[in-house]
Amino acid sequence: MGVRGLSCVVEAGSRKIVVDPGLALGYQRHGLLPHPAQVAVGERVRENILTELQVATDVVLSHIHGDHVPLADANPYQLNARRVAPLCKTVQLWAKGPKGLSDNMLRRKESLSDVLGRDLPNAEGQEDGPLSFSLAVPHGEPHSRLGAVMMTRVGSDGQVFVHASDIQLLNSRAVSLILDWQPDIVLVDGPPLYLKRFMDEKRRRRAWEQALRLAQGVNTVILDHHILRCEEGLDWLDRLSAETGHQVICAADFMKTTRCLLEAQREELYEEMPVPPDWHEAYAQEETDTEDYRCYVHVCT
């Protein structure tokens, strides 16, 4: 969808659940700051999240990374918690607990709680109506510095949806938990293929095996986020669909809109639409805007 994030809205009866209301743009890729065209798409996504929060009954925070939650110290390309605070006075909050959170993440969670003026209670292992939450599972590999995340199950009208944020398909236990929930649709991030030194052949093989296992057991897998920070991820979608006969698509496919891999295409964007050298500093100071680059907003929505 043109940004970093795995935010979504799920309706279940009278409940309107916003999961992971955050976004980021990848501060540096190929030595380049986000292109203004991507910044323009980020603005639209940010406004969409705020619109949905106005009518939300529940807000879920799967973990405390800046592309998944509003931040008290947000950079210009993220979602500032102060804009969210007036919209979250009465919603039910469901948050990742302290297990697997670094000191930095715990401070970030405390700062968010302060801005919202509310506690962020630990939802791990809890159930409430259509909602169920997993215990902590690894953010990628076990015991990594990235910590842990919480997965969400929503069941309504005989259908089950699972949001499995940032598991990266590198841990078989997380995939087993998803399959035990017997979902019809899963929204899950894939492995960070763009991190070439990290994603060695062993990790690639493990991620492929878990992706195949998941896609064989679920009719519709929406595979996005880390995996689509490079165009190689699109090949994974096609291969998984072909091998399993099930639907493996990205978020844009599910929304029936255009695929926009703007981070993967950052170098091309800079070549196609050159950026003044002081643009980002001026944008941060609110001395310029994205008007000249908003053609991509319409392409990507």
TAMOGI-V545035 format. One record per residue. D_LAST is the distance of its C-alpha to the last C-alpha in Angstrom with 1 decimal. Layout:
D_LAST  D_LAST
This chain:
7.7  9.2  11.8  15.0  15.3  15.7  14.9  14.6  16.0  18.8  20.8  24.4  26.8  26.9  25.2  21.7  21.3  19.0  19.5  19.4  17.7  17.5  15.7  17.0  16.4  19.5  22.0  23.7  22.9  25.3  26.9  24.0  22.1  18.3  17.3  16.1  12.9  12.2  13.8  11.4  8.3  11.0  11.8  8.7  9.1  12.7  12.5  10.8  13.7  16.2  15.3  15.8  19.0  20.4  21.1  21.6  25.1  24.9  23.4  23.9  24.4  24.9  26.3  26.6  24.6  22.5  19.1  19.9  21.7  21.8  24.6  27.5  27.5  23.9  23.2  20.9  17.9  18.5  18.8  22.2  24.2  25.6  22.5  22.4  26.1  26.4  23.9  25.8  29.3  29.8  27.3  28.9  28.3  28.6  28.9  30.0  33.7  35.7  36.6  35.1  33.9  35.3  37.0  34.0  31.7  34.3  34.4  30.7  30.9  33.8  32.1  29.1  31.6  33.5  30.5  29.5  33.2  33.2  34.2  31.8  33.9  34.1  32.5  33.5  35.3  34.8  33.9  33.0  32.4  29.4  28.8  30.6  30.3  31.8  34.3  33.3  32.2  31.9  28.9  29.4  33.1  35.7  37.3  34.8  34.3  30.7  32.4  31.2  28.4  28.4  26.7  25.8  26.7  25.6  27.8  27.5  28.7  30.0  26.8  26.3  23.1  23.7  21.7  23.5  22.2  23.5  26.4  25.6  27.5  30.6  32.7  34.1  35.0  31.4  30.6  33.7  32.8  29.4  31.4  34.0  31.5  30.9  27.2  25.3  21.9  21.7  18.9  20.6  20.3  22.3  24.9  24.2  25.1  24.3  27.4  29.9  33.0  32.1  30.8  34.2  35.2  36.5  33.3  31.2  33.6  33.5  29.7  29.7  32.4  30.7  27.3  29.4  31.3  28.3  26.6  30.0  30.3  26.9  25.3  21.7  20.9  17.4  18.3  16.2  16.6  19.9  20.1  16.9  18.1  19.7  19.1  22.2  20.4  18.8  22.4  23.2  20.8  22.3  25.8  25.6  24.4  27.2  29.9  29.2  28.1  25.5  21.7  20.4  16.7  14.0  11.5  8.6  11.4  12.4  9.1  9.3  6.2  6.9  9.1  9.1  12.6  12.8  15.9  17.6  17.1  18.3  21.5  20.0  17.6  20.8  22.7  20.2  19.7  22.8  22.7  25.8  27.8  27.8  24.2  23.5  26.7  26.0  22.5  24.3  26.8  24.3  26.0  22.9  19.1  16.0  16.2  17.2  14.4  11.3  10.6  8.5  6.2  5.4  5.8  3.8  0.0
